[in-house]
């Protein structure tokens, strides 16, 4: 247990020594702050320009997801790729710690920093409350959604980072794979909602999940299961990736 906690502390602290992490934090807060400003404007409007679900203006907006797309790859690109490139991964693999502990430790550290990104956004809600009675349930489901979806994207990035030596390659490959879950929300073909193709697009499209459900206070078990199952799946693949190195 102690080696795991030490590794978590080491990896989490490393984020605050990296300029990339501060750039990610600054850009994230700039975008969410801008969307928050737009939401306040909509709350003061009436008629067709008004808004019924404030969270939909924040997390259902395409601009948010276009920026969000880059965050998990940037947070995960160094976790294994840096150690493989510098040769320190071999030292870590010979330490008295299991492969799954290494993977979980790095994932937890990365996820904790991901949560740090969202902490400043808590100050938005007292301000929103001042503009009227806002149902707290959509706020809860929206945050639950970003925490679950974030775990999936971070696990994906962690797996990619375990396969390559270059941080830039890890970020690029992770970005391309993440497009599968993001771009589908922007591509809206003229399809019958009851068709199989439409159902598949809707099932994997994270922005559509938020625009239609999470930000409206609807908690879909199918989406929750998707995020959790993909998180476990990518973490499992990461462990297998490390195990395969022992046989080389």
C-alpha positions as CSV (number, residue, x, y, z in Angstrom):
1,X,0.0,0.0,0.0
2,X,2.8,2.4,0.9
3,X,4.6,2.1,-2.5
4,X,1.3,2.8,-4.2
5,X,0.7,5.9,-2.2
6,X,4.2,7.1,-2.8
7,X,3.8,6.7,-6.5
8,X,0.5,8.5,-6.5
9,X,2.1,11.4,-4.6
10,X,5.1,11.5,-6.9
11,X,2.9,11.5,-10.1
12,X,0.5,14.1,-8.7
13,X,3.2,16.4,-7.6
14,X,4.9,16.1,-11.0
15,X,1.9,17.9,-12.6
16,X,2.6,21.1,-10.6
17,X,6.2,21.0,-11.9
18,X,5.1,20.9,-15.5
19,X,4.3,24.0,-17.5
20,X,1.9,21.9,-19.7
21,X,-0.4,21.4,-16.6
22,X,-0.6,25.1,-16.0
23,X,-1.4,25.8,-19.6
24,X,-4.2,23.2,-19.5
25,X,-5.6,24.7,-16.3
26,X,-5.5,28.3,-17.7
27,X,-7.1,27.4,-21.0
28,X,-9.7,25.3,-19.3
29,X,-10.7,28.1,-16.9
30,X,-10.7,30.6,-19.7
31,X,-13.1,28.5,-21.8
32,X,-15.4,27.6,-18.9
33,X,-15.3,31.2,-17.7
34,X,-16.4,32.4,-21.1
35,X,-19.2,29.9,-21.3
36,X,-20.3,30.9,-17.7
37,X,-20.4,34.6,-18.9
38,X,-22.6,33.6,-21.8
39,X,-24.9,31.6,-19.5
40,X,-25.4,34.6,-17.2
41,X,-26.4,36.6,-20.3
42,X,-28.9,34.0,-21.2
43,X,-30.3,33.8,-17.7
44,X,-31.1,37.6,-17.9
45,X,-32.8,37.2,-21.2
46,X,-36.5,36.4,-21.7
47,X,-38.4,34.7,-24.5
48,X,-36.6,32.6,-27.1
49,X,-33.1,33.9,-26.0
50,X,-33.6,32.7,-22.5
51,X,-32.4,29.3,-21.2
52,X,-34.2,26.6,-19.3
53,X,-31.1,24.5,-18.4
54,X,-28.0,26.6,-17.5
55,X,-25.8,23.5,-17.4
56,X,-26.7,22.9,-21.0
57,X,-25.1,26.2,-22.0
58,X,-21.9,25.2,-20.2
59,X,-21.4,21.6,-21.0
60,X,-23.7,21.1,-24.0
61,X,-21.8,23.7,-26.0
62,X,-19.6,22.5,-28.9
63,X,-16.8,25.0,-28.0
64,X,-16.4,23.3,-24.7
65,X,-16.0,19.8,-26.2
66,X,-13.6,21.0,-28.8
67,X,-11.3,22.3,-26.0
68,X,-12.0,19.4,-23.8
69,X,-10.9,17.0,-26.5
70,X,-7.3,18.1,-26.0
71,X,-7.2,18.0,-22.1
72,X,-7.0,14.2,-21.4
73,X,-4.3,13.6,-24.0
74,X,-2.2,16.4,-22.6
75,X,-2.6,15.2,-19.0
76,X,-1.8,11.5,-19.8
77,X,0.9,11.8,-22.6
78,X,3.8,11.8,-20.1
79,X,2.7,9.2,-17.7
80,X,4.4,6.2,-19.4
81,X,5.9,7.7,-22.6
82,X,8.2,9.9,-20.6
83,X,9.5,7.0,-18.5
84,X,9.9,4.8,-21.6
85,X,11.8,7.5,-23.4
86,X,14.1,8.2,-20.4
87,X,14.6,4.5,-19.5
88,X,13.2,4.9,-16.0
89,X,10.3,2.6,-16.7
90,X,12.6,-0.4,-16.5
91,X,13.6,0.7,-13.0
92,X,10.0,1.1,-12.0
93,X,9.2,-2.4,-13.4
94,X,11.8,-3.9,-11.1
95,X,10.5,-2.2,-8.0
96,X,8.6,-4.3,-5.5
97,X,5.2,-3.2,-6.8
98,X,2.8,-5.0,-9.1
99,X,2.0,-3.8,-12.7
100,X,-1.6,-3.1,-11.8
101,X,-0.5,-0.9,-8.8
102,X,1.7,1.1,-11.1
103,X,-1.2,1.6,-13.5
104,X,-3.8,2.5,-10.8
105,X,-1.3,4.9,-9.1
106,X,-0.7,6.8,-12.3
107,X,-4.4,6.8,-13.1
108,X,-5.4,8.1,-9.7
109,X,-2.8,10.8,-9.7
110,X,-3.9,12.0,-13.2
111,X,-7.5,11.8,-12.2
112,X,-6.9,13.9,-9.1
113,X,-5.3,16.6,-11.2
114,X,-8.3,16.4,-13.5
115,X,-10.6,17.1,-10.5
116,X,-8.4,20.1,-9.6
117,X,-9.4,21.6,-13.0
118,X,-13.0,21.5,-11.9
119,X,-12.7,22.8,-8.4
120,X,-12.6,26.5,-9.4
121,X,-15.9,26.1,-11.3
122,X,-17.7,25.5,-8.0
123,X,-17.7,29.3,-7.5
124,X,-20.0,29.7,-10.5
125,X,-23.0,28.2,-8.8
126,X,-23.6,30.7,-6.0
127,X,-23.6,33.4,-8.7
128,X,-26.1,31.4,-10.8
129,X,-28.3,31.0,-7.8
130,X,-28.5,34.7,-7.5
131,X,-30.2,34.9,-10.9
132,X,-33.1,32.7,-9.8
133,X,-34.0,29.3,-8.5
134,X,-31.8,26.8,-10.2
135,X,-32.5,23.1,-9.8
136,X,-29.4,21.5,-8.2
137,X,-30.1,18.1,-9.7
138,X,-29.0,18.9,-13.2
139,X,-25.8,20.4,-11.7
140,X,-25.2,17.1,-9.8
141,X,-25.8,14.9,-12.9
142,X,-23.6,17.2,-15.1
143,X,-20.7,17.0,-12.7
144,X,-21.2,13.3,-12.3
145,X,-21.1,13.0,-16.1
146,X,-17.9,14.9,-16.5
147,X,-16.2,12.9,-13.7
148,X,-17.2,9.6,-15.3
149,X,-16.5,10.7,-18.9
150,X,-13.1,12.1,-17.7
151,X,-12.2,8.7,-16.2
152,X,-12.8,7.1,-19.6
153,X,-10.8,9.6,-21.6
154,X,-7.9,9.5,-19.1
155,X,-7.8,5.7,-19.1
156,X,-7.7,5.8,-22.9
157,X,-4.8,8.3,-22.8
158,X,-3.0,6.2,-20.2
159,X,-3.2,3.1,-22.4
160,X,-1.8,4.9,-25.4
161,X,1.0,6.4,-23.3
162,X,2.1,2.9,-22.3
163,X,2.5,1.9,-26.0
164,X,4.9,4.6,-27.2
165,X,8.1,6.4,-26.2
166,X,7.2,9.9,-27.5
167,X,4.9,12.2,-25.5
168,X,3.8,14.0,-28.6
169,X,3.0,10.7,-30.3
170,X,1.0,9.6,-27.3
171,X,-1.0,12.9,-27.2
172,X,-1.7,12.7,-30.9
173,X,-2.8,9.1,-31.0
174,X,-4.9,9.6,-27.9
175,X,-6.5,12.7,-29.5
176,X,-7.4,10.7,-32.6
177,X,-8.9,7.9,-30.7
178,X,-10.9,10.3,-28.5
179,X,-12.4,11.8,-31.7
180,X,-14.5,8.6,-31.9
181,X,-16.4,9.6,-28.8
182,X,-16.5,13.4,-29.5
183,X,-16.9,14.1,-33.2
184,X,-20.0,11.9,-33.4
185,X,-21.8,14.6,-31.4
186,X,-21.0,17.2,-34.0
187,X,-22.0,15.1,-37.0
188,X,-25.7,15.0,-37.3
189,X,-26.7,13.2,-40.4
190,X,-30.3,13.0,-41.6
191,X,-31.0,9.7,-40.0
192,X,-34.1,8.1,-38.6
193,X,-33.7,8.3,-34.8
194,X,-35.0,4.7,-34.7
195,X,-32.3,3.4,-37.1
196,X,-29.4,1.3,-35.9
197,X,-26.8,3.8,-37.2
198,X,-28.3,6.7,-35.3
199,X,-28.5,4.6,-32.1
200,X,-24.9,3.7,-32.3
201,X,-23.8,7.3,-33.0
202,X,-25.9,8.5,-30.0
203,X,-24.6,5.7,-27.7
204,X,-20.9,6.7,-28.2
205,X,-21.4,10.5,-28.6
206,X,-20.3,12.1,-25.3
207,X,-21.4,15.6,-26.2
208,X,-24.9,14.3,-27.2
209,X,-25.1,12.6,-23.8
210,X,-24.6,15.9,-22.1
211,X,-26.7,18.0,-24.4
212,X,-29.7,15.8,-24.1
213,X,-29.4,14.1,-20.7
214,X,-26.8,15.0,-18.1
215,X,-27.3,18.8,-18.3
216,X,-31.1,18.3,-18.1
217,X,-30.9,16.2,-14.9
218,X,-31.4,12.9,-16.7
219,X,-29.1,10.1,-15.5
220,X,-28.9,7.3,-18.0
221,X,-27.5,4.0,-16.8
222,X,-26.4,3.1,-20.3
223,X,-24.1,6.1,-20.5
224,X,-22.8,5.5,-17.0
225,X,-22.1,1.8,-17.9
226,X,-20.3,2.9,-21.1
227,X,-18.0,5.3,-19.2
228,X,-17.2,2.8,-16.4
229,X,-16.8,-0.2,-18.7
230,X,-14.5,1.6,-21.1
231,X,-12.4,2.9,-18.1
232,X,-11.9,-0.6,-16.8
233,X,-11.2,-1.9,-20.3
234,X,-8.5,0.6,-21.0
235,X,-6.9,0.2,-17.6
236,X,-6.9,-3.6,-18.2
237,X,-5.2,-3.1,-21.6
238,X,-2.6,-0.8,-19.9
239,X,-1.8,-3.5,-17.4
240,X,-1.4,-6.0,-20.2
241,X,0.8,-3.6,-22.1
242,X,3.2,-3.4,-19.1
243,X,3.1,-7.1,-18.5
244,X,4.0,-7.7,-22.2
245,X,7.3,-5.8,-21.6
246,X,8.5,-8.4,-19.1
247,X,8.5,-11.0,-21.9
248,X,10.6,-8.9,-24.3
